Amino acid sequence: EERRSADRAAADNALAAMCRICVGDPASAPVDQVLGLVLPQLPLCEDAGENATVVEFLVVLAATGHAALATHADAVRRALAQCLQQEKIDEKPACDQAAALLQQLGGAPA
């Protein structure tokens, strides 16, 4: 069990690292593919602190009007709602950003 937990934490860290790379250059990063990998895994549970990293990534996509956000809007809404309902976003500013983005995307206010 300890090994599986460590593996899940490593997977959470890898997903968050992909988000950080995309934040650095969303215009040329493989955003569609990263969203396809990350969104089904949310909320990250083994390293829940990384949920704030994912929220930052989604906020950057919204701020830049990235087309991938619209393409994945349903999955983004579901993921943000789950993160908020399960209280999996540790940092208050990221939590507030997630709630605002969910509302912006037509989801229920948290």
CYANA upper distance limits for C-alpha pairs under 8 A (distance plus 0.5 A):
  1 GLU  CA      5 SER  CA      6.69
  2 GLU  CA      6 ALA  CA      6.73
  3 ARG  CA      7 ASP  CA      6.67
  4 ARG  CA      8 ARG  CA      6.64
  5 SER  CA      9 ALA  CA      6.65
  5 SER  CA     46 GLU  CA      7.25
  6 ALA  CA     10 ALA  CA      6.65
  7 ASP  CA     11 ALA  CA      6.69
  8 ARG  CA     12 ASP  CA      6.66
  8 ARG  CA     46 GLU  CA      6.48
  9 ALA  CA     13 ASN  CA      6.70
  9 ALA  CA     46 GLU  CA      5.38
  9 ALA  CA     47 ASP  CA      5.88
 10 ALA  CA     14 ALA  CA      6.65
 11 ALA  CA     15 LEU  CA      6.72
 12 ASP  CA     16 ALA  CA      6.73
 12 ASP  CA     44 LEU  CA      6.58
 12 ASP  CA     45 CYS  CA      8.34
 12 ASP  CA     46 GLU  CA      7.39
 12 ASP  CA     47 ASP  CA      6.56
 12 ASP  CA     50 GLU  CA      7.53
 13 ASN  CA     17 ALA  CA      6.55
 13 ASN  CA     47 ASP  CA      7.67
 13 ASN  CA     50 GLU  CA      7.42
 14 ALA  CA     18 MET  CA      6.85
 15 LEU  CA     19 CYS  CA      7.00
 15 LEU  CA     34 VAL  CA      8.45
 15 LEU  CA     37 LEU  CA      8.12
 15 LEU  CA     38 VAL  CA      6.56
 16 ALA  CA     20 ARG  CA      6.79
 16 ALA  CA     50 GLU  CA      6.45
 16 ALA  CA     51 ASN  CA      8.22
 16 ALA  CA     53 THR  CA      6.57
 16 ALA  CA     54 VAL  CA      6.66
 17 ALA  CA     21 ILE  CA      6.81
 18 MET  CA     22 CYS  CA      6.86
 18 MET  CA     34 VAL  CA      7.20
 19 CYS  CA     23 VAL  CA      6.70
 19 CYS  CA     34 VAL  CA      7.62
 19 CYS  CA     53 THR  CA      7.52
 19 CYS  CA     54 VAL  CA      6.59
 19 CYS  CA     57 PHE  CA      6.25
 20 ARG  CA     24 GLY  CA      6.88
 20 ARG  CA     53 THR  CA      7.61
 20 ARG  CA     57 PHE  CA      7.47
 21 ILE  CA     25 ASP  CA      7.32
 21 ILE  CA     29 ALA  CA      7.85
 22 CYS  CA     26 PRO  CA      5.31
 22 CYS  CA     29 ALA  CA      5.76
 22 CYS  CA     30 PRO  CA      7.83
 22 CYS  CA     31 VAL  CA      6.92
 22 CYS  CA     57 PHE  CA      7.70
 23 VAL  CA     56 GLU  CA      8.42
 23 VAL  CA     57 PHE  CA      6.11
 23 VAL  CA     60 VAL  CA      7.13
 25 ASP  CA     29 ALA  CA      6.47
 26 PRO  CA     30 PRO  CA      8.37
 26 PRO  CA     31 VAL  CA      7.23
 26 PRO  CA     61 LEU  CA      7.86
 26 PRO  CA     66 HIS  CA      8.38
 30 PRO  CA     34 VAL  CA      6.77
 31 VAL  CA     35 LEU  CA      6.53
 31 VAL  CA     68 ALA  CA      7.19
 32 ASP  CA     36 GLY  CA      6.67
 32 ASP  CA     68 ALA  CA      6.12
 33 GLN  CA     37 LEU  CA      6.84
 34 VAL  CA     38 VAL  CA      6.46
 35 LEU  CA     39 LEU  CA      6.09
 35 LEU  CA     72 HIS  CA      7.98
 36 GLY  CA     40 PRO  CA      7.63
 37 LEU  CA     41 GLN  CA      7.78
 38 VAL  CA     42 LEU  CA      7.22
 39 LEU  CA     75 ALA  CA      6.92
 39 LEU  CA     76 VAL  CA      7.11
 39 LEU  CA     79 ALA  CA      6.66
 40 PRO  CA     75 ALA  CA      8.14
 40 PRO  CA     79 ALA  CA      7.98
 42 LEU  CA     51 ASN  CA      8.22
 42 LEU  CA     79 ALA  CA      6.06
 42 LEU  CA     80 LEU  CA      8.47
 42 LEU  CA     82 GLN  CA      7.97
 42 LEU  CA     83 CYS  CA      7.37
 43 PRO  CA     48 ALA  CA      7.88
 43 PRO  CA     51 ASN  CA      7.11
 43 PRO  CA     79 ALA  CA      7.16
 43 PRO  CA     80 LEU  CA      8.49
 43 PRO  CA     82 GLN  CA      7.06
 43 PRO  CA     83 CYS  CA      5.58
 43 PRO  CA     88 LYS  CA      6.96
 44 LEU  CA     48 ALA  CA      5.75
 44 LEU  CA     50 GLU  CA      7.49
 44 LEU  CA     51 ASN  CA      6.55
 44 LEU  CA     88 LYS  CA      8.11
 45 CYS  CA     88 LYS  CA      7.90
 47 ASP  CA     51 ASN  CA      8.47
 48 ALA  CA     88 LYS  CA      6.46
 48 ALA  CA     89 ILE  CA      7.27
 48 ALA  CA     90 ASP  CA      7.69
 49 GLY  CA     53 THR  CA      8.22
 49 GLY  CA     88 LYS  CA      8.36
 49 GLY  CA     89 ILE  CA      7.18
 49 GLY  CA     90 ASP  CA      6.34
 49 GLY  CA     91 GLU  CA      8.34
 50 GLU  CA     54 VAL  CA      7.11
 51 ASN  CA     55 VAL  CA      6.71
 51 ASN  CA     83 CYS  CA      8.28
 51 ASN  CA     88 LYS  CA      7.43
 51 ASN  CA     89 ILE  CA      6.08
 51 ASN  CA     90 ASP  CA      8.23
 52 ALA  CA     56 GLU  CA      6.67
 52 ALA  CA     89 ILE  CA      6.29
 52 ALA  CA     90 ASP  CA      7.52
 52 ALA  CA     91 GLU  CA      7.12
 52 ALA  CA     94 ALA  CA      5.94
 52 ALA  CA     95 CYS  CA      8.02
 53 THR  CA     57 PHE  CA      6.86
 54 VAL  CA     58 LEU  CA      6.83
 55 VAL  CA     59 VAL  CA      6.60
 55 VAL  CA     94 ALA  CA      6.88
 55 VAL  CA     97 GLN  CA      7.85
 55 VAL  CA     98 ALA  CA      6.57
 56 GLU  CA     60 VAL  CA      6.66
 56 GLU  CA     94 ALA  CA      7.52
 57 PHE  CA     61 LEU  CA      6.83
 58 LEU  CA     62 ALA  CA      6.76
 58 LEU  CA     69 LEU  CA      8.07
 59 VAL  CA     63 ALA  CA      6.56
 59 VAL  CA     97 GLN  CA      7.72
 59 VAL  CA     98 ALA  CA      8.28
 59 VAL  CA    101 LEU  CA      7.43
 60 VAL  CA     64 THR  CA      6.62
 61 LEU  CA     65 GLY  CA      6.47
 61 LEU  CA     66 HIS  CA      5.54
 61 LEU  CA     68 ALA  CA      8.37
 61 LEU  CA     69 LEU  CA      6.88
 62 ALA  CA     66 HIS  CA      6.82
 62 ALA  CA     69 LEU  CA      7.27
 62 ALA  CA    101 LEU  CA      8.33
 65 GLY  CA     69 LEU  CA      8.16
 66 HIS  CA     70 ALA  CA      8.13
 67 ALA  CA     71 THR  CA      6.99
 68 ALA  CA     72 HIS  CA      6.64
 69 LEU  CA     73 ALA  CA      6.15
 69 LEU  CA     76 VAL  CA      8.12
 72 HIS  CA     76 VAL  CA      6.55
 73 ALA  CA     77 ARG  CA      6.56
 73 ALA  CA    105 LEU  CA      7.48
 74 ASP  CA     78 ARG  CA      6.77
 75 ALA  CA     79 ALA  CA      6.52
 76 VAL  CA     80 LEU  CA      6.51
 76 VAL  CA    102 LEU  CA      8.49
 77 ARG  CA     81 ALA  CA      6.53
 77 ARG  CA    102 LEU  CA      6.31
 77 ARG  CA    105 LEU  CA      7.38
 77 ARG  CA    106 GLY  CA      8.44
 77 ARG  CA    107 GLY  CA      6.51
 78 ARG  CA     82 GLN  CA      6.67
 79 ALA  CA     83 CYS  CA      6.68
 80 LEU  CA     84 LEU  CA      6.65
 80 LEU  CA     98 ALA  CA      6.75
 80 LEU  CA     99 ALA  CA      8.04
 80 LEU  CA    102 LEU  CA      6.87
 81 ALA  CA     85 GLN  CA      6.44
 81 ALA  CA    102 LEU  CA      7.66
 81 ALA  CA    107 GLY  CA      8.29
 81 ALA  CA    108 ALA  CA      8.49
 81 ALA  CA    110 ALA  CA      7.94
 82 GLN  CA     86 GLN  CA      6.38
 83 CYS  CA     87 GLU  CA      6.38
 83 CYS  CA     88 LYS  CA      5.54
 83 CYS  CA     89 ILE  CA      6.88
 84 LEU  CA     88 LYS  CA      6.90
 84 LEU  CA     89 ILE  CA      7.37
 84 LEU  CA     95 CYS  CA      7.63
 84 LEU  CA     98 ALA  CA      8.09
 84 LEU  CA     99 ALA  CA      7.86
 84 LEU  CA    110 ALA  CA      7.31
 85 GLN  CA    110 ALA  CA      8.12
 89 ILE  CA     94 ALA  CA      7.35
 89 ILE  CA     95 CYS  CA      6.17
 90 ASP  CA     94 ALA  CA      8.31
 90 ASP  CA     95 CYS  CA      7.85
 91 GLU  CA     95 CYS  CA      6.66
 92 LYS  CA     96 ASP  CA      6.60
 93 PRO  CA     97 GLN  CA      6.65
 94 ALA  CA     98 ALA  CA      6.53
 95 CYS  CA     99 ALA  CA      6.78
 96 ASP  CA    100 ALA  CA      6.68
 97 GLN  CA    101 LEU  CA      6.52
 98 ALA  CA    102 LEU  CA      6.52
 99 ALA  CA    103 GLN  CA      6.76
 99 ALA  CA    109 PRO  CA      6.82
 99 ALA  CA    110 ALA  CA      6.10
100 ALA  CA    104 GLN  CA      6.62
100 ALA  CA    109 PRO  CA      8.09
101 LEU  CA    105 LEU  CA      6.61
102 LEU  CA    106 GLY  CA      6.95
102 LEU  CA    107 GLY  CA      5.51
102 LEU  CA    108 ALA  CA      7.44
102 LEU  CA    109 PRO  CA      7.35
103 GLN  CA    107 GLY  CA      5.43
103 GLN  CA    108 ALA  CA      6.47
103 GLN  CA    109 PRO  CA      5.86
